[in-house]
Amino acid sequence: ELDDPPRRVLQAYRLHIVPNMCPDGSVLGHLRTNSVGANLNREWTTVRPDYVAPSPSRSPEVLSVLSAMDRTGVDFFLDVHGDEELPYVFFSGAERTPIWSKDAPDGTNGERIRRLHGYFVSCYRRQNPDVQKEIGYPPPDSEEIAMAHMNVATNQVSNRFDCLGLTLEMPFKDCATNADPERGFDVRRAKRLGADLVEALEGIRPFLRAEGEFWKGVFGEE
């Protein structure tokens, strides 16, 4: 029998989960690419003149998932990764892309996504001691650089569906936030990180499609 938080999340959300986005790459021992050499986190839209992305020949995995998203719509997106260099649990958003900008069509959309991003990470931090927000990828230096990376899953999905999208990065070995030289960031900690996502999803749910400056008096300085 499910505990209350998972039950409430299952009642409030319709979840679509892809357990492994790159199965053939995993079998071949690749960190980033599928069997034809495509980095599937650079295949979510066309940004180069030499090929169209996603495509049946180069990135059928992305093409299938993105087509399903187009059919159902997306209110929240989380792309789960492992980072082989930074020994932390951290998040990356759609920084500097149009949805993150104050110049979005409705005038407040950019702040909406920034506030949702901050609140979601704060909800997660309250539940899980490995989650932190001080260390992670630096945001792009300019909007032009961000637009050149619209083929990244989080950037494309966030803007395509006007939704909160994040990339969750986990360490390959130990997590420096709570170092454990003997066991590192093991299966037990990874499972807890997944389980604690439920509380963060429950916390952010009422605000994902809220209108106006709903964060005032609710989020604080997240």
N, C-alpha and C positions, 0 to 999 in steps of 0.2 A: 504494500500500500504506500502511495506517495505521501510525502510530507506536504504541509500546506503551501510553502512557496512554489515547489514544482507544479503542484496541482493548479495554483492560481495562474502561473505562467502558461501552462498548457490550455487553460480556459481562455486566456486573453490573447494569445498569439497563435497564428498558424505557422509552424516552423518548417522550413525547408533546409535540410542539412546535407551537405556533401562531405562525407567523411574523408575522402582523399581525392583532391582535384587532379592529381597527376599520377595515376596508378602505374602506368608503364615506366615513367621516370623513377618511381620508387623501386620497382623491381630491378631496374638497371643500375640503381645506386646513384642516380643523379640528385643533386641538391635543388636545382632550379628548372630543369628542362625536361620535356617529354622525349619520346623516342626519335623525333625528327629534329631535335635541337631547339625547339621553341621554348623560351622562357614564358611560362603561362601567366606570369604576372606582368607581362608586357604585350598582351594580346587582346586587350579588352576593347580596343577601337583602333582605327587606322591613323597613324601619325607619321608614317614614312611612305615615300612615293614608290618604293620598290615592291611592296606587297600590301594586300588588304587583310585586315585583321578584325575579328577572328575569321578563320576559314576552315572548311572541312578537311583540307589537306594538311594544314600546319597546326591548327589549334582546335580540333573538334571538341575537346573538353570544354573550352571556354564558349564556343559557339552553342553547344547544347545547354549549358547552364544559363547563359545570357538570354537565350531564346525562351527558356522557362521563366526567367525573371520578367521578361517583357509580357508574357501571358498573365502572370499573377500580380505584378506590381511588387514593390519593395518598400517597407516602412523602416527597416533597420537592417544593416549589413555588417557582419563581422568576418573578417578574413584572418584565419589563424595561421601563423607562421612560426618558424624557429629561426633565430638569428645566430650564425656561427661565430660572431665576433663580440657583440655586446652581451655581457653576462647579467642581463636584467630582464624582468617582465615589464614591457612598456607598450604604449600605443602610438600609432601614427594615424593622422586623419587626412582630410582632403584640403590641407592648408594651401592657401593662395590660389586655389581653383575658383571658378565663378561662384560656386555655392558658398564659399567661405568669405566672399567679398561683401563689403557694405553696399556695393553698387549693384546688387542683385535686383531683379525686376520689382519686387515688392518693397524694397527699401529697408527691410528688417531681416531678410532671409539669412544674410551672412551672420548676423549676430545670433540668430536662432540656432544655426548649426554649431557655432562656436560654443554657445551656452550648453547645448545638448551634449556636445563632446565632453566638455569639462565636468558636467554633472554626472554623466555615465562613468567616467574614470573615477570620480570621487566616490560614487556608490560602490564601485568595484573595490577601491582601496579600503573602504570601511569593512569589507568582508574578508579580504585576502591580504596577508602581510607581505606577500611577494610583489604585489602591484605597486608601482611607483610612477611618478610623472616628471621627476626632475631630469632623468637621463633617457635619451632616445635619439631618434633621427632628427637632425636640424631641419626646419621647414625650408622650402625652396627660397632662394634669394629674391625671386621676382615672380610676377604673374606669368611672364613669358616662359620661364623655366617650368613652372607648374603646368602650363598648357601643353608643353612638350611631353609631359608624362601623364596625359589623360588616358593612356593605354594601361595604366596601373588599375587594378581592380577597384580599390577603394575610391580613387578619384572618379573613375567612370561611373560606378554604381551610384555614388552619392549625388553626382550631378545629373545623371540620367533619370533618377527617380525622386529627386528633391528630398533626399532622406539622410539621416545620420548614418555614416559609414566609417568604420575604423579597421585598421590592421592591428591585430594583437601579436606581438612578438614575444617568444619565450626563449630562454637560453638553452644552448645545446648541452652544457655540462652543469656547472653550479650557478646559483643565483646569488650575486654579490650582495643583494639587499639583506639576505639571511643566509650567509655562507654556511655550508655543511660539507666540510672537506671529505667526510667519509661517504656520504650518500649523494651529495650534489642535488641538482634539480631532478629528482627521481620520479618514477611513476606515481608514487603517492602524492607528491606535491602537484604534479600535472593534473591528476584527478581532482584534487581539491580546487585547483584553479578553474577547472571546468564546472565543478559543482557550484562554486561561488558566483559564476556567471548568472545563475538563476536569480539571485538577489538583485544584481545590477539590472537585469532585464525587468524585474518587477518594479524597481525604483524609477526607471526611465519611461516606462510604458505610458503613463497618463499624459506625457508631454510630447511624444513623438510627432503627433500631428496637431498639436495645440496651436492656436492662432494668436496674433498680437504679442505683446511683450509679457508672455506668461511667466517668465523667469523672475520677474520683479517680486520681491517678497517671498520667493519660494526657494530659489537656488542659492542665494547669497553670492559670495565671490568665489565661485567654483573655478 
